[in-house]
């Protein structure tokens, strides 16, 4: 893992954000509304495009990726940005891997650069070189890349503009095919709510299908129509006019176009302040989605490995603290839970719900379930990963010393989770505890830069403020009671003490003497407790994550299907 992090580290400092498309605030409570634009290159025209690409030593995917990049550059007014690539990848782990039916997709980040003058042929060649480089690093996924970038910048980032190529797929027998084996498409639409734009290229009956699925709650439909029309016209000219490949293109803007230098504008979210709250961790068609709430610190990208081990085709949505994405974080646990429920309803207006989280995330999931119950809604499953009862957490009070204590705990949590030596021993801890105010944040920022976790232009200020707020509101919170006897609790408990922050009153190893981490009096439904070999900070990686995923997969599979509202649910479902 450290080798992969090092391999991708140099790229993170220069990787741009998503294209700054004209995002508008989504209406609170509105369901995501996608609309599809479709065009078709007939077999003769598609063959002409492929032949010209082959003559220039280019793959069709690289050509269409370059044309898509041109369309996004024109729409956003940017010269440099990143998009997400969907890769269909079956790793050669077994001779019969092609006979396995399952989800073999992975996500990569692809950089587009139009900041220098050139021709389309130049851009397509560069797209192909970059694509091959991306494929060489496909084990370092988009999710992991964003997690690393998030750790360095102090802001949770997403790249919600997607390119999916189904060209050149092979069937289970190993032969080239189009998608006829799936039947004739009657209707289709991608519907991941935190994706703004998803472009798919598909070959069928010898023709090329070009499809844009646009989130029209967020992107203006008329501008999307214009951008799509320009893209399709460009693809047809590339097929029909050889000179189109070599026409000079001026340099695009090297700055951020419509956006600020730090990336795309953030959408208005429901609840307190602005900033993204719900981030997709996995796309899927099964219902209902699984919502995973952040631990202390606010980030949800820590769930990447666990989510990748889940067996069913279920959407997984992470709920992150809005302060990490340019918004304002609510000041107590109930207000934070209300904020997240507003975001949840945009994905799923009514229950039953599947809620969970690690550490603080489990406490928030429980509070959200209590709030839902008061409104007549049901939570079918709570997943709590080493979440101690908040009754054992001690409050951070005041300024000065509390900031220093929070900073010490933050550095210890990073070291334990990442399994890194930050050079932060007792002497360094004592020195940091003597600091105050901005001096604390400067010291933490410098230590993270020295460890390669922050670039020279980024700071730890936002992360520290969020982490301190979370410790404070956890200490002030007292868990309510969930009286629904049909809500299942999957409770994961670490078998080993943590190497850092153990028993200090922040929710790590604070309830070793309590049955079921102190949650017996706060739930009425069945509790399945799983003790996992590992410590608090190691549960989301390696063998521990596999064990948790196995139990979660079994629990999800055992839920009644379809899930029902309380009036229809039977106690017999719990056996």
JOJO-V165904 format. One record per pair of residues at least 6 apart in sequence whose C-alpha atoms are under 6 Angstrom apart, sorted by the first residue. I is the first residue (numbers start at 1). J is the second residue. D is the distance in Angstrom with one decimal. If there is no record, write none. Layout:
i-><I | I>
j-><J | J>
d-><D | D>
This chain:
i-><16 | 16 | 17 | 17 | 17 | 18 | 18 | 18 | 19 | 19 | 20 | 20 | 20 | 20 | 21 | 23 | 23 | 24 | 25 | 25 | 26 | 26 | 28 | 29 | 30 | 31 | 32 | 33 | 33 | 33 | 34 | 34 | 34 | 35 | 35 | 36 | 36 | 37 | 37 | 38 | 38 | 39 | 39 | 40 | 40 | 41 | 41 | 42 | 43 | 43 | 45 | 48 | 49 | 50 | 62 | 62 | 62 | 63 | 66 | 66 | 71 | 73 | 77 | 78 | 78 | 78 | 79 | 79 | 79 | 79 | 79 | 79 | 80 | 80 | 81 | 81 | 82 | 82 | 82 | 83 | 83 | 83 | 83 | 84 | 84 | 84 | 85 | 85 | 85 | 85 | 85 | 86 | 86 | 86 | 87 | 87 | 87 | 88 | 88 | 89 | 89 | 90 | 98 | 99 | 107 | 107 | 108 | 108 | 109 | 114 | 115 | 115 | 115 | 115 | 116 | 117 | 117 | 117 | 118 | 118 | 119 | 119 | 119 | 119 | 120 | 121 | 147 | 150 | 152 | 152 | 153 | 154 | 154 | 154 | 155 | 155 | 156 | 156 | 160 | 160 | 161 | 161 | 162 | 163 | 164 | 164 | 165 | 165 | 166 | 167 | 170 | 178 | 178 | 179 | 196 | 196 | 197 | 197 | 198 | 198 | 199 | 199 | 200 | 201 | 201 | 202 | 202 | 238 | 259 | 266 | 268 | 268 | 269 | 269 | 270 | 271 | 273 | 273 | 274 | 275 | 275 | 275 | 275 | 276 | 276 | 277 | 277 | 277 | 278 | 278 | 279 | 279 | 280 | 281 | 281 | 282 | 282 | 283 | 284 | 284 | 284 | 285 | 285 | 286 | 286 | 289 | 289 | 289 | 290 | 290 | 291 | 291 | 291 | 291 | 292 | 292 | 292 | 293 | 293 | 293 | 293 | 294 | 294 | 294 | 295 | 295 | 295 | 295 | 296 | 296 | 296 | 297 | 297 | 298 | 298 | 299 | 300 | 300 | 306 | 309 | 310 | 322 | 322 | 323 | 330 | 332 | 337 | 351 | 351 | 352 | 352 | 352 | 353 | 353 | 354 | 354 | 355 | 355 | 356 | 356 | 356 | 356 | 356 | 357 | 358 | 359 | 359 | 359 | 362 | 362 | 369 | 370 | 379 | 380 | 381 | 381 | 381 | 382 | 383 | 384 | 385 | 386 | 386 | 388 | 388 | 389 | 391 | 393 | 393 | 393 | 393 | 394 | 394 | 395 | 395 | 396 | 396 | 400 | 404 | 406 | 412 | 416 | 417 | 441 | 445 | 445 | 448 | 481 | 481 | 482 | 482 | 483 | 485 | 485 | 486 | 487 | 488 | 488 | 489 | 490 | 491 | 492 | 492 | 492 | 493 | 494 | 494 | 494 | 494 | 494 | 495 | 495 | 495 | 495 | 496 | 496 | 497 | 498 | 498 | 502 | 502 | 503 | 503 | 511 | 539>
j-><81 | 82 | 81 | 82 | 263 | 81 | 82 | 159 | 76 | 81 | 76 | 258 | 259 | 264 | 76 | 218 | 219 | 218 | 267 | 268 | 217 | 218 | 270 | 346 | 346 | 346 | 193 | 215 | 216 | 217 | 214 | 215 | 216 | 213 | 214 | 212 | 213 | 211 | 212 | 210 | 211 | 209 | 210 | 208 | 209 | 207 | 208 | 207 | 206 | 207 | 239 | 239 | 239 | 60 | 124 | 127 | 128 | 124 | 124 | 127 | 231 | 79 | 257 | 253 | 256 | 257 | 113 | 114 | 115 | 252 | 253 | 254 | 112 | 113 | 111 | 112 | 110 | 111 | 112 | 109 | 110 | 161 | 162 | 108 | 109 | 162 | 107 | 108 | 162 | 163 | 164 | 106 | 107 | 164 | 105 | 106 | 107 | 104 | 105 | 104 | 105 | 104 | 172 | 172 | 141 | 142 | 141 | 142 | 142 | 252 | 251 | 252 | 253 | 254 | 251 | 249 | 250 | 251 | 248 | 249 | 246 | 247 | 248 | 249 | 245 | 245 | 301 | 156 | 453 | 454 | 458 | 460 | 462 | 463 | 324 | 325 | 324 | 325 | 195 | 196 | 196 | 197 | 198 | 199 | 199 | 200 | 200 | 201 | 202 | 202 | 176 | 203 | 204 | 204 | 214 | 215 | 213 | 214 | 212 | 213 | 211 | 212 | 211 | 209 | 210 | 208 | 209 | 244 | 265 | 275 | 274 | 275 | 275 | 276 | 342 | 339 | 327 | 328 | 327 | 322 | 325 | 326 | 327 | 322 | 325 | 319 | 320 | 322 | 318 | 319 | 317 | 318 | 317 | 316 | 317 | 315 | 316 | 315 | 313 | 314 | 315 | 313 | 314 | 313 | 314 | 314 | 315 | 316 | 316 | 354 | 316 | 317 | 318 | 355 | 318 | 356 | 357 | 318 | 319 | 357 | 361 | 300 | 320 | 361 | 358 | 359 | 360 | 361 | 360 | 467 | 470 | 466 | 467 | 320 | 321 | 320 | 318 | 320 | 545 | 549 | 549 | 328 | 329 | 329 | 336 | 473 | 368 | 377 | 378 | 378 | 379 | 380 | 379 | 380 | 380 | 381 | 365 | 382 | 362 | 365 | 382 | 383 | 384 | 384 | 385 | 385 | 386 | 387 | 384 | 387 | 379 | 482 | 487 | 487 | 487 | 488 | 489 | 489 | 490 | 491 | 492 | 492 | 493 | 507 | 517 | 518 | 478 | 475 | 505 | 506 | 507 | 475 | 505 | 472 | 475 | 402 | 472 | 436 | 433 | 468 | 500 | 537 | 537 | 461 | 459 | 460 | 454 | 522 | 523 | 522 | 523 | 524 | 524 | 525 | 525 | 525 | 525 | 526 | 527 | 528 | 529 | 529 | 530 | 531 | 531 | 531 | 532 | 534 | 535 | 536 | 531 | 532 | 533 | 534 | 534 | 535 | 535 | 535 | 536 | 508 | 509 | 509 | 510 | 517 | 545>
d-><4.9 | 5.7 | 5.4 | 5.5 | 5.0 | 5.4 | 5.0 | 4.9 | 6.0 | 5.2 | 5.2 | 5.9 | 5.4 | 4.5 | 4.8 | 5.4 | 5.4 | 5.1 | 5.1 | 4.6 | 5.7 | 5.9 | 5.1 | 5.3 | 5.9 | 5.0 | 5.6 | 5.7 | 5.8 | 5.9 | 5.3 | 4.5 | 5.8 | 5.6 | 5.4 | 5.5 | 4.4 | 5.6 | 5.1 | 5.6 | 4.5 | 6.0 | 5.2 | 5.6 | 4.7 | 5.7 | 5.0 | 4.8 | 5.1 | 4.4 | 5.9 | 5.3 | 4.1 | 5.9 | 5.9 | 5.7 | 5.0 | 5.2 | 5.1 | 5.9 | 5.7 | 6.0 | 4.7 | 5.5 | 5.5 | 4.6 | 5.7 | 4.5 | 4.5 | 4.6 | 4.7 | 5.0 | 5.6 | 4.5 | 6.0 | 5.5 | 5.4 | 4.4 | 5.8 | 5.8 | 5.4 | 5.4 | 5.8 | 5.7 | 4.7 | 4.6 | 5.6 | 5.0 | 5.8 | 5.0 | 6.0 | 6.0 | 4.9 | 4.9 | 5.5 | 5.2 | 5.9 | 5.7 | 4.5 | 5.4 | 5.8 | 5.7 | 5.1 | 5.4 | 5.7 | 5.3 | 5.3 | 4.5 | 5.3 | 5.3 | 5.0 | 4.6 | 5.6 | 4.9 | 4.4 | 5.5 | 4.6 | 4.1 | 5.6 | 5.2 | 5.2 | 5.6 | 4.7 | 5.4 | 5.0 | 5.1 | 5.4 | 5.0 | 5.2 | 3.9 | 5.1 | 5.8 | 5.8 | 5.3 | 4.5 | 5.6 | 5.5 | 5.7 | 4.4 | 5.4 | 5.9 | 4.9 | 4.6 | 4.9 | 6.0 | 4.7 | 5.8 | 5.0 | 5.2 | 5.9 | 4.9 | 5.4 | 5.0 | 5.8 | 6.0 | 5.0 | 5.7 | 4.7 | 5.7 | 5.1 | 5.6 | 4.5 | 5.2 | 5.8 | 5.0 | 5.9 | 5.1 | 5.8 | 5.8 | 5.6 | 4.8 | 5.8 | 5.8 | 5.9 | 5.8 | 4.8 | 5.0 | 4.8 | 4.0 | 5.0 | 4.8 | 4.9 | 4.2 | 5.8 | 5.6 | 5.4 | 5.1 | 5.4 | 5.6 | 4.7 | 5.7 | 5.0 | 4.6 | 5.3 | 5.4 | 5.3 | 4.9 | 4.6 | 4.8 | 4.6 | 4.4 | 5.9 | 5.9 | 5.5 | 4.6 | 5.8 | 4.8 | 5.6 | 4.8 | 5.0 | 5.9 | 4.9 | 5.8 | 5.0 | 4.8 | 4.9 | 5.0 | 5.8 | 4.8 | 4.9 | 4.6 | 5.0 | 5.6 | 4.8 | 5.6 | 5.4 | 4.5 | 4.6 | 5.6 | 5.9 | 5.7 | 5.7 | 4.3 | 5.3 | 4.7 | 5.5 | 5.6 | 5.8 | 5.5 | 6.0 | 5.9 | 5.9 | 5.6 | 5.0 | 5.2 | 5.2 | 5.3 | 5.8 | 5.6 | 4.8 | 5.0 | 5.4 | 4.5 | 5.6 | 5.9 | 4.9 | 5.5 | 5.2 | 5.5 | 5.3 | 5.3 | 4.1 | 5.7 | 5.5 | 4.4 | 6.0 | 5.5 | 4.1 | 4.4 | 5.5 | 5.9 | 5.4 | 5.8 | 4.8 | 5.6 | 4.9 | 6.0 | 4.8 | 4.9 | 5.0 | 4.7 | 5.4 | 4.8 | 5.5 | 5.2 | 5.2 | 6.0 | 4.9 | 4.4 | 5.2 | 5.7 | 4.7 | 5.0 | 5.2 | 4.0 | 5.6 | 4.9 | 5.2 | 5.1 | 5.4 | 5.7 | 5.8 | 4.8 | 5.8 | 5.3 | 5.1 | 5.6 | 4.3 | 5.8 | 5.9 | 4.7 | 5.2 | 5.1 | 4.0 | 5.5 | 5.1 | 5.6 | 5.2 | 4.7 | 5.0 | 4.7 | 5.9 | 4.9 | 6.0 | 4.7 | 5.8 | 5.2 | 5.6 | 5.2 | 5.7 | 5.8 | 5.6 | 5.1 | 5.7 | 5.4 | 4.7 | 5.5 | 4.9 | 5.6 | 5.3 | 5.3 | 5.0 | 4.7 | 5.5 | 5.6>
